[in-house]
Amino acid sequence: MEKANSLLQDMTFTDKVMVGLKKALRNLVEEAALNNENLVVGDKNGNPASVPAKELLKALPE
């Protein structure tokens, strides 16, 4: 636990926010996948697309 705390202290505020966003996104997709839901995401052109959460979960890093 001390190692994790020291790593957090060395991170910039922006890095900490990005870590939190990644955790929140993963939790959102995991919950949606458990309920067999779709999530709306933007494609590379910025157009909305409805995608099964289970498919998104496969694409997210751990």
N, C-alpha and C positions, 0 to 999 in steps of 0.2 A: 504494500500500500504506500510505503514511503517513496518508492520509486515512481509510482504513478503521480503522487503529489508533486514530486520534484519536476517531473516532466511537464505537468500543468503549469508550474511556476515559470518554467523556461519559455513557454509558448506566448506569443503575442495575443492581444485581445482578439484580433481577427481570426487567428488560428483556433482559438477557443470557441468562437462563434461558429466557425465552419465545422468543427467536431460536433458541436451540439446540433447543428442543422442536419448533418449526416445521420446522427442517431435518431433524430425525430423523423426524418424521412423513412428510415428503415423500419421504425416502429409503425408508422402509418401504413406502409406497404404490407408489413406482416399482418397487421390487424385486418386489412382489407382482404388479403389472401385467405385468411382463416374463414372469412364470411363469404367467400366466392364472389367478391365485388370487382367492379371495374374502376379504374382511376383515369382521369383525363389528364393527358400530358401533351406537351407541344412537340411536333415533329421538327426536323431540321429547318423547315421553312417557317416555323412559328404557328402552324395550323394545329388546332386541337384534334386529338385522337383519343378515343376510348380504348384502353388496353386492360386486359385481365391482370389483376394484381399479381397473380401467380407468375405471369410472364415477366413482369417488372422485377419481381423478387429474384428471378434467375439472373437478371442483368446487373443487380446492385452488388457492389463489393461488400465483403463481410464487415 
